[in-house]
Amino acid sequence: MGCFILNNMNHFDNPDKALEIRDKLEYLFEMQKSLITQDYNSTKIKSNEEIPVDTIPENKMKKLYEMEEPFLGYRIFMISSALVHEAIELQRETNWKWWKKDKAIDNEKLQDEVIDLWHFLIQLSIEAGFEPQTLISKYIEKNKENTGRQLRGY
């Protein structure tokens, strides 16, 4: 079975150059937003995955945004569910089963799962109406509140 590699010739292929131009969080948001609009029937897609020639790829994130929500908040429900399950996949990479013999922890697998979490967390942030600067401002505000709580013995 033949394969081809989908490749995109845009600024996402050179993140160092892109990061010189814009804030890093803005860059991540932009990359995430592009997932909603990418047409996987095009050969101009960023991916290192080998795709079988007889496969018709489907952009499920785009489909989630094109469909009518069966109930208000459906996309938030779906994306947060994915986030929870990615957290479980991360947990499974640890020695959380205290009754079993410990195994070596593979940092690369841990990092892959954390990136999956970031993927869905950024998408949830976009869905909640955050822009990068607003997210940073809200985070700083909440961090101050949480620090104050700790200092008060919360």
One Martini backbone bead per residue (centre of mass of N, CA, C, O) as a GRO file, in nm:
protein
  154
    1MET     BB    1   0.094   0.037   0.025
    2GLY     BB    2   0.075   0.358  -0.030
    3CYS     BB    3   0.243   0.671   0.056
    4PHE     BB    4   0.203   1.000   0.203
    5ILE     BB    5   0.314   1.329   0.286
    6LEU     BB    6   0.195   1.580   0.456
    7ASN     BB    7   0.241   1.929   0.360
    8ASN     BB    8   0.331   2.260   0.475
    9MET     BB    9   0.404   2.599   0.337
   10ASN     BB   10   0.416   2.751   0.617
   11HIS     BB   11   0.495   2.905   0.922
   12PHE     BB   12   0.471   2.629   1.087
   13ASP     BB   13   0.750   2.509   0.975
   14ASN     BB   14   0.881   2.786   1.127
   15PRO     BB   15   0.875   2.860   1.449
   16ASP     BB   16   1.115   3.052   1.490
   17LYS     BB   17   1.016   3.268   1.293
   18ALA     BB   18   0.733   3.307   1.414
   19LEU     BB   19   0.840   3.390   1.707
   20GLU     BB   20   0.966   3.661   1.612
   21ILE     BB   21   0.679   3.792   1.536
   22ARG     BB   22   0.530   3.649   1.785
   23ASP     BB   23   0.375   3.541   2.030
   24LYS     BB   24   0.361   3.228   2.159
   25LEU     BB   25   0.060   3.212   2.233
   26GLU     BB   26  -0.046   3.320   1.968
   27TYR     BB   27   0.071   3.091   1.801
   28LEU     BB   28  -0.092   2.861   1.931
   29PHE     BB   29  -0.370   2.975   1.865
   30GLU     BB   30  -0.334   2.981   1.560
   31MET     BB   31  -0.286   2.682   1.520
   32GLN     BB   32  -0.554   2.590   1.646
   33LYS     BB   33  -0.746   2.749   1.456
   34SER     BB   34  -0.654   2.594   1.194
   35LEU     BB   35  -0.804   2.322   1.257
   36ILE     BB   36  -1.094   2.431   1.172
   37THR     BB   37  -1.003   2.498   0.849
   38GLN     BB   38  -0.884   2.251   0.748
   39ASP     BB   39  -0.825   2.072   0.445
   40TYR     BB   40  -0.765   1.725   0.408
   41ASN     BB   41  -0.779   1.722   0.079
   42SER     BB   42  -0.526   1.866   0.099
   43THR     BB   43  -0.166   1.903   0.060
   44LYS     BB   44  -0.172   2.170   0.261
   45ILE     BB   45  -0.050   2.012   0.534
   46LYS     BB   46   0.033   1.978   0.867
   47SER     BB   47   0.240   1.683   0.860
   48ASN     BB   48   0.420   1.372   0.959
   49GLU     BB   49   0.222   1.183   0.850
   50GLU     BB   50   0.144   0.882   0.721
   51ILE     BB   51  -0.074   0.847   0.441
   52PRO     BB   52  -0.275   0.663   0.292
   53VAL     BB   53  -0.376   0.690  -0.028
   54ASP     BB   54  -0.678   0.549   0.035
   55THR     BB   55  -0.720   0.790   0.226
   56ILE     BB   56  -0.975   0.996   0.382
   57PRO     BB   57  -0.945   1.263   0.544
   58GLU     BB   58  -1.067   1.399   0.864
   59ASN     BB   59  -1.189   1.698   1.012
   60LYS     BB   60  -1.314   1.688   1.326
   61MET     BB   61  -1.293   1.980   1.425
   62LYS     BB   62  -1.444   2.108   1.192
   63LYS     BB   63  -1.703   1.942   1.222
   64LEU     BB   64  -1.774   2.047   1.510
   65TYR     BB   65  -1.814   2.352   1.383
   66GLU     BB   66  -2.034   2.282   1.152
   67MET     BB   67  -2.224   2.178   1.340
   68GLU     BB   68  -2.504   2.143   1.510
   69GLU     BB   69  -2.584   2.186   1.819
   70PRO     BB   70  -2.772   1.980   2.027
   71PHE     BB   71  -2.648   2.171   2.255
   72LEU     BB   72  -2.567   2.396   2.468
   73GLY     BB   73  -2.218   2.335   2.489
   74TYR     BB   74  -2.112   2.090   2.321
   75ARG     BB   75  -1.818   2.165   2.257
   76ILE     BB   76  -1.728   2.188   2.548
   77PHE     BB   77  -1.799   1.900   2.621
   78MET     BB   78  -1.614   1.756   2.413
   79ILE     BB   79  -1.341   1.894   2.487
   80SER     BB   80  -1.344   1.827   2.792
   81SER     BB   81  -1.354   1.523   2.753
   82ALA     BB   82  -1.083   1.504   2.608
   83LEU     BB   83  -0.917   1.622   2.838
   84VAL     BB   84  -0.976   1.405   3.047
   85HIS     BB   85  -0.864   1.162   2.877
   86GLU     BB   86  -0.578   1.275   2.853
   87ALA     BB   87  -0.524   1.272   3.158
   88ILE     BB   88  -0.549   0.967   3.181
   89GLU     BB   89  -0.317   0.900   2.990
   90LEU     BB   90  -0.107   1.033   3.168
   91GLN     BB   91  -0.155   0.865   3.423
   92ARG     BB   92  -0.080   0.584   3.281
   93GLU     BB   93   0.239   0.673   3.274
   94THR     BB   94   0.233   0.602   3.564
   95ASN     BB   95   0.255   0.474   3.915
   96TRP     BB   96  -0.058   0.455   4.032
   97LYS     BB   97  -0.027   0.147   4.082
   98TRP     BB   98   0.066   0.042   4.391
   99TRP     BB   99   0.028  -0.286   4.336
  100LYS     BB  100   0.251  -0.250   4.133
  101LYS     BB  101   0.515  -0.261   3.955
  102ASP     BB  102   0.740  -0.057   3.871
  103LYS     BB  103   0.800   0.171   3.608
  104ALA     BB  104   0.927   0.330   3.369
  105ILE     BB  105   0.943   0.663   3.279
  106ASP     BB  106   0.830   0.827   2.984
  107ASN     BB  107   0.887   1.145   2.894
  108GLU     BB  108   0.781   1.150   2.604
  109LYS     BB  109   0.497   1.051   2.671
  110LEU     BB  110   0.429   1.272   2.869
  111GLN     BB  111   0.463   1.505   2.668
  112ASP     BB  112   0.251   1.414   2.466
  113GLU     BB  113   0.011   1.436   2.669
  114VAL     BB  114   0.048   1.734   2.739
  115ILE     BB  115   0.000   1.834   2.451
  116ASP     BB  116  -0.286   1.727   2.430
  117LEU     BB  117  -0.389   1.908   2.654
  118TRP     BB  118  -0.321   2.177   2.523
  119HIS     BB  119  -0.493   2.149   2.276
  120PHE     BB  120  -0.768   2.146   2.438
  121LEU     BB  121  -0.722   2.399   2.613
  122ILE     BB  122  -0.702   2.600   2.383
  123GLN     BB  123  -0.978   2.535   2.261
  124LEU     BB  124  -1.137   2.615   2.514
  125SER     BB  125  -1.037   2.904   2.521
  126ILE     BB  126  -1.161   2.982   2.253
  127GLU     BB  127  -1.456   2.901   2.322
  128ALA     BB  128  -1.451   3.115   2.577
  129GLY     BB  129  -1.306   3.385   2.436
  130PHE     BB  130  -1.011   3.377   2.430
  131GLU     BB  131  -0.725   3.557   2.436
  132PRO     BB  132  -0.408   3.567   2.514
  133GLN     BB  133  -0.412   3.831   2.691
  134THR     BB  134  -0.660   3.754   2.859
  135LEU     BB  135  -0.547   3.497   2.977
  136ILE     BB  136  -0.312   3.626   3.124
  137SER     BB  137  -0.473   3.824   3.300
  138LYS     BB  138  -0.652   3.610   3.440
  139TYR     BB  139  -0.423   3.443   3.557
  140ILE     BB  140  -0.294   3.661   3.733
  141GLU     BB  141  -0.548   3.717   3.899
  142LYS     BB  142  -0.584   3.423   4.007
  143ASN     BB  143  -0.303   3.392   4.132
  144LYS     BB  144  -0.342   3.610   4.347
  145GLU     BB  145  -0.585   3.479   4.481
  146ASN     BB  146  -0.445   3.207   4.551
  147THR     BB  147  -0.221   3.327   4.721
  148GLY     BB  148  -0.404   3.460   4.929
  149ARG     BB  149  -0.533   3.200   5.027
  150GLN     BB  150  -0.275   3.068   5.132
  151LEU     BB  151  -0.205   3.300   5.336
  152ARG     BB  152  -0.503   3.245   5.484
  153GLY     BB  153  -0.551   2.921   5.494
  154TYR     BB  154  -0.747   2.783   5.261
   0.00000   0.00000   0.00000
